[in-house]
């Protein structure tokens, strides 16, 4: 099983950036998928998650209203994160994750709920 995250890069504050995650090796059609990030010197933190149908989404307060998570309905192993109005505080390595089977918000925001992880993609936002 592999998760491949892509789309990171260097942008300026206020810019937008889109991340993609493609999972292979098994289907995650019934699993929650999510994005986490880890800034230098900080712990990994929850960013956003999307339910198996793609219709239900969850966000950290720090990104709510700026980031949009989505899932490809035709291929539920594909997930995206559209990031708008980026700030230097969004600088981090972003990881996609899959394999969470949760019925509560508290479960979805925990990194140990996810069984599979991508390698991470670096997002750097300059001021």
The 8 nearest C-alpha neighbors of each residue, nearest first, counted from 0:
[[1, 24, 23, 25, 2, 22, 115, 116],
 [2, 0, 23, 22, 24, 3, 117, 116],
 [3, 1, 22, 117, 21, 116, 23, 4],
 [2, 4, 21, 117, 20, 22, 1, 5],
 [5, 3, 20, 19, 119, 117, 120, 95],
 [6, 4, 19, 18, 120, 7, 20, 3],
 [7, 5, 18, 17, 19, 8, 120, 4],
 [6, 8, 122, 121, 120, 5, 18, 9],
 [7, 9, 122, 123, 121, 10, 6, 120],
 [8, 10, 123, 124, 122, 11, 7, 125],
 [11, 9, 124, 125, 14, 123, 8, 12],
 [10, 12, 125, 124, 14, 126, 13, 9],
 [13, 11, 86, 126, 85, 14, 125, 124],
 [12, 14, 84, 85, 11, 86, 15, 83],
 [13, 15, 12, 84, 11, 85, 10, 83],
 [16, 14, 83, 82, 84, 85, 13, 17],
 [15, 17, 82, 81, 83, 18, 14, 6],
 [16, 18, 81, 80, 82, 6, 19, 15],
 [19, 17, 6, 80, 79, 5, 81, 7],
 [20, 18, 79, 5, 4, 78, 6, 80],
 [19, 21, 4, 78, 3, 77, 79, 95],
 [20, 22, 77, 3, 2, 76, 78, 4],
 [23, 21, 2, 76, 1, 3, 77, 20],
 [24, 22, 1, 0, 25, 2, 21, 76],
 [23, 25, 0, 1, 22, 26, 2, 27],
 [26, 24, 23, 0, 27, 22, 76, 1],
 [25, 27, 28, 76, 24, 23, 75, 22],
 [26, 28, 30, 29, 76, 98, 25, 75],
 [27, 29, 75, 26, 30, 51, 76, 52],
 [30, 28, 51, 27, 31, 52, 100, 26],
 [31, 29, 27, 51, 98, 99, 100, 28],
 [30, 32, 50, 99, 51, 49, 100, 97],
 [33, 31, 97, 49, 96, 48, 30, 50],
 [32, 34, 48, 96, 47, 95, 49, 97],
 [35, 33, 95, 47, 46, 94, 96, 48],
 [34, 36, 45, 46, 94, 44, 93, 95],
 [37, 35, 93, 92, 44, 43, 91, 94],
 [36, 38, 43, 91, 92, 42, 44, 41],
 [37, 39, 91, 41, 40, 90, 92, 36],
 [40, 38, 41, 37, 91, 42, 92, 90],
 [39, 41, 38, 42, 37, 43, 91, 92],
 [42, 40, 38, 39, 37, 43, 44, 91],
 [43, 41, 37, 44, 40, 38, 39, 36],
 [42, 44, 37, 36, 35, 41, 45, 38],
 [45, 43, 36, 35, 42, 37, 46, 110],
 [44, 46, 35, 108, 47, 59, 34, 36],
 [47, 45, 35, 59, 34, 58, 44, 36],
 [48, 46, 58, 34, 57, 33, 59, 45],
 [47, 49, 33, 57, 32, 56, 34, 58],
 [50, 48, 56, 32, 53, 31, 55, 33],
 [51, 49, 31, 53, 55, 52, 56, 32],
 [50, 52, 29, 30, 31, 53, 28, 49],
 [53, 51, 54, 50, 55, 72, 29, 28],
 [52, 54, 50, 70, 51, 49, 55, 69],
 [53, 55, 52, 56, 50, 49, 51, 69],
 [54, 56, 50, 53, 49, 57, 52, 51],
 [55, 57, 49, 48, 50, 54, 58, 68],
 [56, 58, 48, 47, 49, 55, 59, 104],
 [59, 57, 47, 63, 46, 60, 48, 62],
 [58, 60, 46, 61, 62, 63, 47, 45],
 [59, 61, 63, 62, 58, 46, 64, 57],
 [60, 62, 59, 63, 46, 58, 65, 64],
 [63, 61, 65, 60, 66, 59, 64, 58],
 [62, 64, 60, 65, 58, 61, 59, 66],
 [63, 65, 66, 62, 67, 60, 83, 61],
 [66, 64, 83, 62, 63, 82, 84, 67],
 [67, 65, 82, 81, 62, 83, 64, 63],
 [68, 66, 81, 80, 69, 82, 65, 64],
 [69, 67, 80, 79, 81, 47, 49, 66],
 [70, 68, 79, 78, 53, 80, 67, 49],
 [69, 71, 78, 53, 77, 75, 72, 79],
 [70, 72, 74, 75, 73, 77, 78, 69],
 [73, 71, 74, 75, 70, 53, 52, 77],
 [74, 72, 71, 75, 77, 70, 76, 28],
 [75, 73, 71, 76, 72, 77, 70, 28],
 [74, 76, 71, 77, 28, 72, 70, 73],
 [77, 75, 22, 74, 27, 21, 26, 78],
 [76, 78, 21, 75, 71, 20, 74, 70],
 [79, 77, 70, 20, 69, 19, 71, 21],
 [78, 80, 19, 69, 18, 68, 20, 70],
 [81, 79, 68, 18, 67, 17, 82, 19],
 [80, 82, 17, 67, 66, 16, 18, 68],
 [81, 83, 66, 16, 15, 17, 65, 80],
 [84, 82, 15, 65, 85, 66, 14, 81],
 [85, 83, 13, 14, 15, 65, 86, 12],
 [84, 86, 13, 12, 83, 14, 15, 89],
 [85, 87, 12, 88, 89, 124, 13, 84],
 [86, 88, 124, 89, 90, 125, 126, 12],
 [89, 87, 86, 90, 124, 85, 91, 38],
 [90, 88, 87, 86, 91, 85, 124, 123],
 [91, 89, 123, 122, 88, 124, 87, 38],
 [92, 90, 38, 37, 122, 36, 121, 93],
 [91, 93, 121, 37, 120, 36, 119, 122],
 [92, 94, 36, 119, 120, 35, 91, 121],
 [95, 93, 119, 35, 34, 117, 36, 96],
 [94, 96, 34, 117, 33, 116, 20, 4],
 [95, 97, 116, 33, 115, 32, 34, 113],
 [98, 96, 32, 115, 113, 99, 31, 114],
 [97, 99, 114, 113, 30, 115, 31, 100],
 [98, 100, 113, 31, 112, 30, 97, 101],
 [101, 99, 30, 31, 98, 102, 112, 29],
 [102, 100, 106, 103, 99, 107, 31, 104],
 [101, 103, 104, 100, 106, 107, 105, 99],
 [104, 102, 106, 105, 101, 107, 108, 100],
 [105, 103, 107, 106, 108, 102, 57, 101],
 [106, 104, 103, 107, 108, 109, 101, 102],
 [105, 107, 103, 104, 109, 108, 101, 112],
 [108, 106, 104, 105, 109, 101, 103, 112],
 [109, 107, 45, 105, 106, 104, 110, 48],
 [110, 108, 111, 106, 112, 107, 105, 45],
 [109, 111, 112, 113, 108, 45, 35, 44],
 [110, 112, 113, 109, 114, 99, 106, 108],
 [113, 111, 99, 110, 109, 106, 114, 107],
 [114, 112, 99, 98, 111, 97, 115, 110],
 [113, 115, 98, 97, 112, 99, 116, 111],
 [116, 114, 97, 96, 113, 98, 117, 2],
 [117, 115, 96, 95, 2, 97, 118, 94],
 [118, 116, 2, 3, 95, 119, 94, 4],
 [117, 119, 94, 116, 3, 4, 120, 2],
 [120, 118, 94, 93, 117, 92, 4, 121],
 [119, 121, 93, 7, 92, 5, 4, 122],
 [122, 120, 92, 7, 91, 93, 8, 123],
 [121, 123, 7, 8, 90, 91, 92, 9],
 [122, 124, 90, 9, 8, 10, 121, 125],
 [125, 123, 87, 10, 11, 90, 12, 9],
 [124, 126, 11, 87, 12, 10, 123, 9],
 [125, 12, 87, 11, 124, 86, 13, 10]]
